């Protein structure tokens, strides 16, 4: 079940209705049922694994709670299961989605076991743990929220907060508009260029490589807005996972804004245990590279993603080095260079392996006959240019203030006009209708 399926919308609407009713534990029950339906859409194996993982994590947390420092052993059990899942997925031993229970849910399990073992949170019943581990909006790509935050939001009964519900609806609608208008419409063009690179001119391939990075950026932003927005809409607050990383000062700041929950998890469970920055400068730089190498392997047990992780680690080291430069101009330039390296590195997600990526780079400067003319019509160029400019304005606003919260407080006429404008744009320019298959997000398969 994709986040663009009608069945997913149905689950959101049902949870929204239940959350507005004066039913004790209504949200808890509604979310649990929605989780079961969502998991079952991927098959009985997926649902069975999810239920088994919930019970296993419950026992491991109980073990961690009773024995000092045992949360470390318990966490390693979950890490082992995740490593097994990733290896099986990489070598096509089993269906990737069928074993997705051990990816983001596994990371949440580690955080939960850690917090229970250290006495930060109290262990609750398995029913609430299931809601947390397999919360259906964030199941496929995060965010990896804290159990305590999710638990209190799930049980909180603050009535019908119209402002928060409007804010969530607005954020989700913008996410869907971004996804259907730009990402799904442009993506097939660049996939064809990647697959038949020798047929296209050098300028087209360079533009395609850079534009794919933008597409992935927009795709991840769209997903993050949909998940956080839908959660607010059904009355559950989860942490933001994307805060205008394009506006970041350097590569290090970029990762504080891109996939925030994953970078926070890696900092807490990899970087700090390695020594973090409380060691020599050279060692702390090495810790950065090792942390991102682990990040790369988590995305896929593949040399391509390992290389991607190492490049990101080096970019963060460059950003840190730039902060030590006395010249403000050179410090800024070095910081921006580190950010550009990270953005260009996103292009690896358009390829399945390192050889295919290197093959594309090898033909990058071999010119073919097809040029940029004909890829899009003149009207399409105008439309997408306007959308990119509007998106840039939105990104700038989000960098400086909470844009979605501000829009949700607009005078109702302006809000209705914006809702209508977004819906009309999706209907006119979006990709949907006959022949359309609800596709998963690009980042979802990594």
N, C-alpha and C positions, 0 to 999 in steps of 0.2 A: 504494500500500500504506500503510494507516494503522497507527499504533502499537497500535491495538486489533484489528487483523486476526489471525486464526489463523496466517496465513502469516508474519507478523512474529514471533509467539511461536515458530514453528518455527525461524526463523533464529537467534533467541536461544538456544534449546535446543541447536541444532547447534554454535554457537560455544562454548557452555558445556561441552559434552562434549569438544570438541577441545581446549579450554584446559586440561582436567584430564589429558589424555594426554601422555606423555613424547615428544612429536613436536617436533623442531627446526623453528622457524618455523611451528608449527601455528596459532597465533593469527593470524599475518600472512596465511597462506593462507586460513583460515576467514573472516576479516573481508573479504578481497578478494572471495571468492566470494559472501558475503552482500551486499556492496555491489553487485556485478553483478546479482544477483537482484532486489534492492530497486530499483535504477535501471531495470531492464528492466520492472518492474511498471508503470512510468509510460510505457513505450513505447520503441521503438527509437531515436527522436530523442533522448530523454532520455539514454539510454546512450551514444549516439554523441557528443553534446555533452560529456558527462562525460569520456569518453576523450580527446577533442580538447583539452579544457581542461587535463587533466592533463599532456599533452605540451607544450602552450603554456606552462604555468606552469613546467615543468621547464626549457624553453629560456630563459624570461625570468629565472629564478633563476640559470642559468648565465651569462647575459649580465650580470646584476647582480653576480655574484661576480667577474667578470673586470675590469669597468670601474667605477671609483670613482663613487659617487653615482648610478650608472645604475639602481639599484633604484627611484628616484623615477619615472623614465620607464617602467620595467616595471610599476610599480604603477598608473600612469595608464592603461596599456593595459587592465588588468583593470577599473579604474573605468569606462572607456568601455564595455566589454562589459556591465557591470552596469547602467549607465545605459540602454543599448540594450534590455536585457532588461526592465527596469522600465517603460520607455516602451511597449514592445510589449505587455506584460501589461496596462497601464492602458488602452490603447486597443484591447484585444481583437484585436491583430494576430496573436497566437499564444497558444496555451494556456499559462497561467501556470505550471502544474506541469511542462510540457514544457521550460520554460526556467529552471527553478528552480536549475539548475547554476551560475548566475551570481549567486546571492544569498548565502547563508551560506558556501557554498564559495568564492565570490569574495572574501569578507572574509578567510577563512583563507588564500587564495592571496596576498593583499596582505601579510598578516602574515608568511607564509613567505618571500616574496621580500625583504621588508624585513630579516628576520633573517639570511637568507643573504647579502644584499648588505653588511650591516654586520659580517659575520663572527661573529654570535652563535651560529648553528647551521651545521653542515656539510650540504651538499646530499647527499642519498642517492639511491638508485635510484628510478625512476619508479613501481615497484611499491609501495614504502612511501609515496610521495607520494599515490598514488591512494587508499590506505587512509586517509590523513589527510584529504584534501580531501572525500571522499565517505563518511566513516564513517557507516554507515546509521542508528544510533540518533539521531545529532545532525544529520543531513543537512537536515531540514526547518526546524528552529528553533534550531539551535545546541545547546550553547555553542560559541563560537569559541575553542577551546583553542590553546595554543602547540604548535608542531610538536615541539619538544624534549620537552615533557611527554608528549605522545601517543606519540612514537617510543620513549621509554624504557619506558613502560608496556606498549606493544605487544610489545616484545622481551623484557621482563623475565620471567624464569622463576623464580618464587619458590614453585613447587609449588602445592599446593591450600590457599589461605588461607581456612579455613572461616569465620572471623569476618567477613572482608570480603565473602565470598559471601552470608552470612546478612544482613549489613547491606544489601547491594544488593537482595536479594530482599524484605526488609522495606520498603525505600524505594519500590521499584517497585510492590509490592502496595498500599501506602498511596496512591500516585499513581493506580492504577487504581480503587481504591475511591472516591477523591475525584471522579474523572472520571465514573464510571458512576452513583454514588449521587446526587450533587448536581447537577453541571453538566448532564449530558444530560437529567435529569429535569425541571429547572427551566427550562432555556433555551427550549423551545418556547412556554411561557407568556408570557415576556417578549418573544419575537419577535412573537407575536400582538398584544401591547399596542403595540409599536412600529409595526406595520403598520396597525393600526386605532385609532390614538390618539384620534380624535374620539369613539369609542364609550365610552371609559372615563372615570371620575371623575378629578378632579385628583389626589387622594391616591394613587390607584392608579398613575397615570403617574409621579408623583414617586418613589414607592417602586420602581417598575420601573426608572427611570433609575439610581437609586442601587444597586439590587440587581444590575443588569447589570454595574456596575463590580466588584462583589463576585464575580460569576460569572466575569468575565474574569480576575480575580486568582486565583481558585481553579483555573481552567482552566490558566493559565500555571504555577501551582505544581504541578498534577498532571502536566503535561508534563515539567517539570524533574525531578521525582522519578522519573518513569518512565525518562527518558533516563539520568540519573546512576545510578539503581538498576540498570537493565539492564546498563550498562557495568561496574559493580562485579561484577555477577553473572557476567559472562563474563571477569573478570580484567583489565579495563582501567580505570584511574583517569582520570577527566576532572574538570575543575573544576566546582564547584557554581555554579549560575547564578541561584539564588533563595535569599535568606537573610532570611526574615520581614520584608519591607519595610514591612508594616503597622505594625510596632513601631518604625519609624525615627523619629529625633528631629525630622527636618524633611525638606523636599523634596530637598535635596542628598543626605542620608543615604539617602533612599528609592531614588534612582537608583544608589547604591552597592550596593544589595541587590536591585534589580529588574533582570533581564536584565543581570547583572553583566558578562558577557563583551562584550556590545555597548557598554555604557557605557564600559568600559575601552578598547575599540577606538576609540571616538569621542574619548576623551580623548587617546589616543596619536597618532591620525592626523588629528584635526581641531582639537581645543581647544589642544593644546600648540603645533602649528605656527602657529596664529594668534597665539601669544604667551602663551597660558595666563593665569596670574596674575602673570607676570613683566612687568607693564606697569601703566599707571594703573588705578585701580579701575574707572572708567567703561569703559575699553577691555576689561578682563577681564569685566565684566558683559555687554558686547556680544558678546564671544567665547562666553559661555555661550549666549546667544540664537541666535547663528549656528550653533553646534554642534548644538543641538536642532532648528533648522530643517532642517539636513542630515539629522538623524535622522528627521524627519517625512517628508521627500522620499524617503528610503530605504524607508520603509514603503509609500509609494505616491506616484506622480507625480500629486498631486491637491491642490487647494487645502485640502481638509478636513484632510489629514495635515500639510500645511505649517503650517496654523493650530494644529493639535495640538502640533506641535514647538515653535512659538513660545511657546505657552502654557506648556509644560513648561520652556522656557528662562527665561521670566519668573518662574515659580514657584521655580526654583533661585536666581535673582537675589534674590528676596524672602527665601529661606532664608539666603543669604549676608549680606544686609542685617540680618536678625534677629540674627545673631551679633555684630554691632557695637553693638547696643542695650545700654546699661548695665544697665537693669532686667531682672533674670532672668525675672520674670513675663512681661513684654512680649516678651522674646526667645523664650521658650517658646511663647507664643501665636502669634507671627509664624511660627515654625518649623512649628507644627502646621497653620496656615493654608496654608502653601506645600504641605504634604503633602496636605491635603484638595483643593486645586486640582488637583494631579496625579491623584488618585484619581477625581475627578469627570470630568476630561478623558478618562479611559479610556472613557467612554460613547460617544465618537465611533466606536468600533469596531463599534457596533451598526448603523451606517449606511454607505451606499455613497458618498455625496457630501455636500458642504456644503449644497446646497439641501434635500436630504431631512432632514438634521439640523436645519437652521433651521426647516423646516416642522414638525417634531416639537416643537421649542421654542415655535413660534408657537401650536400647539394645546395646549401643556402646561397652560395655565390655563383652557382651554375644557372645561367639565365635560360628560361624557356620562352615559349611564344605567347602565352596568355598574360595579359596585362591587367591593370586594376580596373580598366573600363569594362563594364559588363557584369562586374561582381554585384553591384547594387545599382538601382536606377537613380536618377538625379533626385527624385522626390524622396527616395529612401535615405539618401545621403543627408538631405536637409532635415528630415524627421529625426534621424538618429543623432545628428549633430546637436539639435535642440534638446533632445533627451539627455545627452551627455552633459551639456551645459547646465541644465536644470539639476541633474544629479550632482554635479560639482558644487552647485549652490547649496544643496541639501547636505552634502558632506561637510562643507565649510560651517554650516549652521550647527550640525551635530558636534563638531569639534569644539565650538565655543559655548554651546548651551544645549539643554535637552529639547531638541527640536520637536519631537513627537508630543511631549507633554505640553509644549507651547501651542501646537496646532490643535490639540484636543480641547483647549480653552478658548479657541476663537469663537466669535459670535456665530450662533447656529447656522445662519444663512451662508456664511463663508465656508463652514465645515461641510454643509450639504453640497455646495458648489464644488468643493475639492473632491468629495466622494464621487459625485457624478462625473467630474472630469477624469478621474482615475478609471472608473468603470467604463466610460466611453472610450478612453484610450486603449484599454485592454480589449474591448470589443472590436475596435477598428484595426489596431496594429498588432494585437496579441496573436500568439500561436495557440490554437485550440480548434474545436469543432470537428467535422467529419474527417476521419483519417488521423486525427491527433491521438497520440498515446501519452498518457501522463508519465513523464519521464522523471527519473531520479536526478537529484542535484549532482553536479560534476564531482564535487568534493566527497560525495557520499560513499564512493567505492574505495576510498583510500583509508 
